[in-house]
Amino acid sequence: MPPLDRFCVAVQFVSSSSQATEPLTRWTFTATQGAHGDVATTARRSMNRAGPSSSQHVRVLHTITTFGTSSGAAENTRLTLERLPRDRFEIFLATRLGQSMQTKVPTDVKLLQLRHLVRPVRPFHDFWTLFELYRLCLRWRFDIVHTHNSKDGILGRLAARLAGVPVVIHTAHAIAFRASGYRLVNDLYEALERFAAPLADTLVAVSRENLRDSLSRRIGRPEQHAVVYSGLDLGRYQLPGVTSAKARSILGLPDASAWVGWFGRFSRRKDPLTFVRAAQIVLDGFPNVRFVVCGDDPLGENLWASVERLAIELGIRDRIHVLGFRNDLPLVMKAVDVVMHSSLSEGMGRIICEALACERPVAGTAVDGVREVIVTGERGGLLVPPGSPKELASATLALLRDPIRARHLAAAGRGWVETHLTVEKMVQDLVDVYESALLTKRPSPS
């Protein structure tokens, strides 16, 4: 018998409880034999739908609560929407419309409005968001629902299951049960995540550290979890011919012996107050250094006033140049010598990954997925415990005083990013997650 090259089995069924308007489902299982005799199997599900479209593609709905341009989760989701293969997937996005990332969504993605979706816990709005998501799932008959933030993640998973969506995926871009400054709120989110975990076929973490953290808190079963690193469009961080001096000139930054950058939201979790206190110590040890700050306050935590007040009290406000939120982040990173990162918790630390994509060394905090990206003193920069201005300043000074070592660390970090964090790898890993989950949803006998 000749070697197996390819076989294909198609199964059609209609559930005994289905009405005439219910979709007819076709599953195709395909196996291919490789050069070494290994057999890879994939599955594809298509529908002769009674819904608004007759597309034979796999329908995927993405949901996200916070969809602003300063959000790492939003950027990750945007890249996923942009790069998922169109020959295999029909792509939808459900969110509260009018947020700043919406203008960057590809035009072939179908936008669905969630009028009541808000980030804080609001029982009235949350109930209606659940209802909106349930109705969308019934109307469009999605094959996959993929949720991205805590609020839409809990409501979206529940709505998808109630509506009978075959595959439900949730990505935890950050640690929801450490995001608040109030223990009661964190405990509530931990309990909700534990409740919602069984509703998903796959729980995607953006780092192995996050996965271990979830399992240690009994969120999901080990076999439910997968790790998909958050990818970067590396071409965006290539600025040929732009030196540090030229970048500073373009940005209008004054002369200084060195520049240190801080990038992020003015939120409790990003801990900008520790950055300001560390900046004062750095100035004592490297007098002509200056600092550039890029960030905003999309979550309304109103920390900027506290940051500015502390800088004034410490007498360093004139050394800190605030640029606000910037769309040209790679240009600003090119202008600095060291990136300082003070977060109390992270999913993976997108700013850190972007700094390394720009070959900038990082003085950061040893939290969560950051410890996968940076191996302190070997790759990427130096890490210190969170909430310690003195140690953060010491790491920053060490990088400023030894620029050759700093460049070697940054180059090693760039190499790791190029290997592990391309957007192409991220999307392929997600496609593998989708197809693996679909493969388990074989039709039951009628």
TORZAFI-662088 format. One record per residue (C-alpha): x, y, z; residue in three letters. Coordinates in steps of 0.1 Angstrom, whole numbers, padded with zeros to 4 digits, always signed. Last residue first. Layout:
XYZALA
...
This chain:
-0281+0126+0162SER
-0247+0113+0172PRO
-0224+0138+0188SER
-0203+0161+0166PRO
-0167+0165+0174ARG
-0158+0194+0196LYS
-0123+0183+0206THR
-0109+0193+0172LEU
-0123+0228+0176LEU
-0102+0233+0207ALA
-0070+0222+0189SER
-0079+0244+0160GLU
-0083+0275+0181TYR
-0052+0269+0201VAL
-0032+0263+0169ASP
-0046+0295+0154VAL
-0035+0313+0186LEU
+0001+0299+0183ASP
+0001+0310+0146GLN
-0010+0345+0156VAL
+0017+0348+0183MET
+0044+0335+0160LYS
+0035+0360+0133GLU
+0034+0389+0158VAL
+0070+0382+0167THR
+0077+0377+0204LEU
+0099+0346+0208HIS
+0129+0347+0186THR
+0131+0385+0178GLU
+0123+0393+0215VAL
+0152+0370+0227TRP
+0176+0387+0203GLY
+0165+0422+0214ARG
+0172+0412+0250GLY
+0207+0400+0241ALA
+0212+0434+0224ALA
+0199+0453+0254ALA
+0223+0434+0278LEU
+0252+0441+0255HIS
+0243+0478+0253ARG
+0240+0481+0291ALA
+0274+0464+0295ARG
+0290+0490+0272ILE
+0271+0518+0289PRO
+0285+0511+0323ASP
+0276+0541+0345ARG
+0241+0545+0331LEU
+0233+0508+0336LEU
+0246+0507+0372ALA
+0227+0539+0379LEU
+0194+0524+0368THR
+0199+0493+0389ALA
+0208+0515+0420SER
+0177+0537+0414ALA
+0155+0506+0413LEU
+0171+0494+0445GLU
+0165+0527+0463LYS
+0130+0532+0450PRO
+0119+0497+0463SER
+0082+0490+0455GLY
+0089+0460+0433PRO
+0120+0439+0440PRO
+0149+0445+0415VAL
+0156+0435+0379LEU
+0186+0445+0357LEU
+0188+0446+0319GLY
+0177+0427+0288GLY
+0196+0395+0292ARG
+0224+0384+0315GLU
+0225+0408+0345GLY
+0189+0401+0354THR
+0173+0375+0331VAL
+0147+0397+0314ILE
+0117+0384+0294VAL
+0107+0355+0316GLU
+0111+0376+0348ARG
+0089+0403+0333VAL
+0062+0376+0332GLY
+0053+0380+0369ASP
+0073+0407+0388VAL
+0110+0414+0391ALA
+0109+0452+0388THR
+0128+0470+0361GLY
+0160+0487+0350ALA
+0157+0481+0313VAL
+0183+0483+0285PRO
+0172+0498+0252ARG
+0175+0478+0220GLU
+0144+0492+0204CYS
+0128+0457+0206ALA
+0141+0456+0241LEU
+0121+0487+0250ALA
+0091+0472+0233GLU
+0093+0440+0254CYS
+0097+0461+0286ILE
+0066+0482+0276ILE
+0047+0450+0270ARG
+0053+0438+0305GLY
+0044+0401+0306MET
+0011+0401+0325GLY
+0023+0426+0349GLU
+0024+0434+0386SER
+0039+0461+0409LEU
+0052+0480+0380SER
+0083+0503+0382SER
+0100+0502+0348HIS
+0129+0525+0341MET
+0141+0525+0304VAL
+0178+0534+0300VAL
+0196+0555+0274ASP
+0167+0574+0260VAL
+0160+0590+0226ALA
+0154+0557+0208LYS
+0126+0550+0233MET
+0109+0583+0223VAL
+0111+0573+0186LEU
+0098+0538+0193PRO
+0068+0554+0212LEU
+0056+0574+0182ASP
+0019+0572+0191ASN
+0026+0592+0223ARG
+0006+0596+0255PHE
+0019+0625+0276GLY
+0053+0641+0268LEU
+0063+0649+0304VAL
+0098+0661+0309HIS
+0112+0654+0344ILE
+0142+0674+0355ARG
+0122+0706+0363ASP
+0100+0685+0387ARG
+0131+0674+0407ILE
+0127+0693+0439GLY
+0115+0664+0460LEU
+0083+0682+0469GLU
+0078+0692+0432ILE
+0082+0656+0421ALA
+0058+0644+0448LEU
+0031+0669+0436ARG
+0036+0658+0400GLU
+0031+0622+0408VAL
+0001+0629+0431SER
-0016+0650+0404ALA
-0008+0622+0378TRP
-0026+0596+0399LEU
-0061+0603+0388ASN
-0072+0567+0387GLU
-0094+0574+0356GLY
-0086+0542+0337LEU
-0073+0559+0307PRO
-0047+0579+0327ASP
-0018+0588+0304ASP
+0018+0580+0298GLY
+0052+0591+0284CYS
+0077+0604+0309VAL
+0112+0617+0300VAL
+0139+0620+0327PHE
+0171+0640+0328ARG
+0206+0631+0340VAL
+0230+0659+0348ASN
+0237+0648+0384PRO
+0243+0611+0381PHE
+0244+0598+0417GLY
+0221+0624+0434ASP
+0200+0624+0402LEU
+0195+0587+0404VAL
+0182+0591+0440ILE
+0157+0617+0429GLN
+0146+0594+0400ALA
+0140+0565+0424ALA
+0114+0586+0443ARG
+0097+0595+0410VAL
+0097+0559+0398PHE
+0083+0547+0431THR
+0054+0572+0426LEU
+0048+0559+0391PRO
+0036+0526+0405ASP
+0023+0508+0373LYS
-0003+0490+0394ARG
-0015+0522+0411ARG
-0021+0539+0377SER
-0006+0567+0357PHE
-0003+0544+0327ARG
+0030+0535+0312GLY
+0064+0547+0300PHE
+0094+0559+0321TRP
+0125+0570+0302GLY
+0160+0578+0314VAL
+0182+0603+0295TRP
+0219+0609+0298ALA
+0245+0637+0301SER
+0218+0662+0292ALA
+0210+0685+0262ASP
+0174+0696+0259PRO
+0146+0674+0244LEU
+0128+0689+0214GLY
+0113+0656+0203LEU
+0130+0657+0169ILE
+0163+0667+0185SER
+0161+0639+0210ARG
+0155+0614+0183ALA
+0185+0628+0163LYS
+0208+0625+0193ALA
+0196+0590+0200SER
+0203+0581+0164THR
+0176+0577+0137VAL
+0192+0564+0105GLY
+0170+0534+0103PRO
+0140+0534+0127LEU
+0131+0498+0133GLN
+0106+0495+0161TYR
+0075+0492+0139ARG
+0091+0464+0119GLY
+0090+0443+0151LEU
+0052+0440+0150ASP
+0051+0427+0185LEU
+0036+0395+0199GLY
+0021+0387+0233SER
+0033+0353+0243TYR
+0008+0324+0240VAL
+0008+0301+0270VAL
-0019+0274+0273ALA
-0041+0263+0301HIS
-0070+0239+0302GLN
-0049+0208+0309GLU
-0037+0223+0341PRO
-0073+0228+0354ARG
-0087+0263+0359GLY
-0081+0289+0386ILE
-0070+0269+0417ARG
-0050+0298+0431ARG
-0017+0281+0424SER
-0029+0273+0390LEU
-0034+0310+0382SER
+0000+0320+0394ASP
+0017+0292+0374ARG
+0000+0304+0343LEU
+0010+0340+0350ASN
+0046+0329+0354GLU
+0044+0310+0322ARG
+0035+0342+0303SER
+0007+0356+0282VAL
-0018+0331+0296ALA
-0045+0315+0275VAL
-0073+0296+0292LEU
-0088+0271+0269THR
-0122+0254+0267ASP
-0137+0282+0288ALA
-0167+0280+0311LEU
-0147+0260+0337PRO
-0126+0292+0344ALA
-0156+0315+0351ALA
-0160+0306+0388PHE
-0123+0307+0395ARG
-0121+0340+0377GLU
-0150+0353+0397LEU
-0134+0342+0430ALA
-0101+0359+0421GLU
-0121+0390+0410TYR
-0138+0392+0444LEU
-0106+0387+0463ASP
-0090+0416+0443ASN
-0120+0438+0451VAL
-0117+0429+0488LEU
-0080+0435+0488ARG
-0083+0471+0476TYR
-0056+0487+0456GLY
-0069+0469+0425SER
-0051+0450+0398ALA
-0039+0420+0418ARG
-0068+0397+0411PHE
-0069+0406+0375ALA
-0034+0394+0367ILE
-0027+0407+0332ALA
-0034+0397+0296HIS
-0056+0368+0307ALA
-0068+0353+0274THR
-0101+0335+0274HIS
-0112+0310+0248ILE
-0147+0295+0242VAL
-0155+0269+0216VAL
-0189+0255+0206PRO
-0211+0285+0213VAL
-0242+0272+0229GLY
-0259+0305+0238ALA
-0256+0299+0276LEU
-0219+0290+0271ARG
-0212+0321+0250ALA
-0230+0343+0275ALA
-0210+0329+0305LEU
-0177+0332+0287ARG
-0185+0368+0276GLY
-0196+0379+0310LEU
-0165+0367+0328ILE
-0141+0377+0300GLY
-0159+0409+0292ASP
-0151+0420+0328LYS
-0117+0404+0331SER
-0103+0414+0297ASN
-0096+0394+0265HIS
-0125+0371+0255THR
-0124+0347+0225HIS
-0158+0334+0213VAL
-0154+0306+0187ILE
-0178+0290+0162ASP
-0201+0320+0164PHE
-0238+0317+0157ARG
-0243+0353+0146TRP
-0278+0359+0161ARG
-0275+0336+0192LEU
-0240+0348+0201CYS
-0251+0384+0196LEU
-0281+0379+0218ARG
-0260+0364+0246TYR
-0235+0392+0244LEU
-0263+0418+0247GLU
-0278+0400+0277PHE
-0245+0397+0295LEU
-0240+0434+0288THR
-0274+0441+0302TRP
-0266+0423+0334PHE
-0232+0440+0337ASP
-0248+0475+0332HIS
-0272+0470+0361PHE
-0247+0452+0383PRO
-0219+0478+0379ARG
-0185+0464+0386VAL
-0160+0488+0370PRO
-0148+0483+0334ARG
-0180+0493+0315VAL
-0200+0474+0289LEU
-0235+0487+0286HIS
-0236+0497+0249ARG
-0218+0466+0236LEU
-0216+0475+0199GLN
-0205+0449+0173LEU
-0177+0457+0148LEU
-0173+0434+0119LYS
-0136+0431+0109VAL
-0131+0438+0072ASP
-0122+0475+0079THR
-0091+0465+0100PRO
-0093+0480+0135VAL
-0070+0510+0139LYS
-0099+0535+0144THR
-0113+0514+0172GLN
-0081+0518+0193MET
-0093+0551+0207SER
-0126+0540+0222GLN
-0158+0550+0204GLY
-0176+0517+0205LEU
-0180+0496+0237ARG
-0167+0462+0226THR
-0176+0433+0203ALA
-0152+0424+0176LEU
-0159+0400+0147PHE
-0137+0380+0124ILE
-0145+0355+0097GLU
-0117+0329+0098PHE
-0099+0305+0074ARG
-0090+0323+0042ASP
-0089+0356+0062ARG
-0058+0344+0082PRO
-0057+0362+0116LEU
-0033+0391+0113ARG
-0053+0423+0118GLU
-0077+0410+0145LEU
-0047+0395+0163THR
-0028+0427+0160LEU
-0057+0446+0174ARG
-0061+0422+0203THR
-0024+0426+0213ASN
-0027+0463+0210GLU
-0058+0462+0232ALA
-0041+0441+0258ALA
-0012+0465+0259GLY
-0035+0494+0265SER
-0024+0529+0255SER
-0044+0528+0223THR
-0076+0523+0241GLY
-0098+0492+0239PHE
-0107+0485+0275THR
-0136+0459+0277THR
-0126+0434+0250ILE
-0145+0408+0231THR
-0133+0388+0201HIS
-0159+0368+0180LEU
-0146+0342+0157VAL
-0166+0326+0128ARG
-0149+0297+0111VAL
-0153+0304+0074HIS
-0181+0290+0053GLN
-0198+0324+0049SER
-0235+0324+0044SER
-0240+0355+0065SER
-0269+0370+0084PRO
-0278+0338+0102GLY
-0295+0307+0087ALA
-0260+0292+0085ARG
-0248+0264+0063ASN
-0220+0260+0087MET
-0184+0251+0088SER
-0161+0233+0112ARG
-0125+0225+0105ARG
-0103+0199+0122ALA
-0066+0193+0121THR
-0046+0162+0124THR
-0008+0158+0120ALA
+0007+0124+0112VAL
+0043+0117+0118ASP
+0059+0093+0092GLY
+0092+0111+0090HIS
+0085+0131+0059ALA
+0051+0142+0072GLY
+0018+0125+0069GLN
-0013+0147+0067THR
-0046+0142+0085ALA
-0078+0162+0078THR
-0110+0161+0099PHE
-0138+0180+0083THR
-0168+0189+0105TRP
-0200+0201+0087ARG
-0228+0217+0107THR
-0263+0224+0094LEU
-0275+0255+0110PRO
-0309+0257+0128GLU
-0338+0273+0109THR
-0355+0239+0103ALA
-0355+0233+0140GLN
-0329+0213+0158SER
-0338+0189+0187SER
-0327+0159+0168SER
-0294+0176+0161SER
-0285+0179+0125VAL
-0254+0161+0112PHE
-0228+0162+0085GLN
-0195+0144+0088VAL
-0166+0148+0064ALA
-0136+0125+0064VAL
-0104+0135+0047CYS
-0072+0115+0040PHE
-0038+0126+0029ARG
-0005+0112+0019ASP
-0006+0078+0035LEU
+0022+0057+0021PRO
+0014+0034-0009PRO
+0000+0000+0000MET
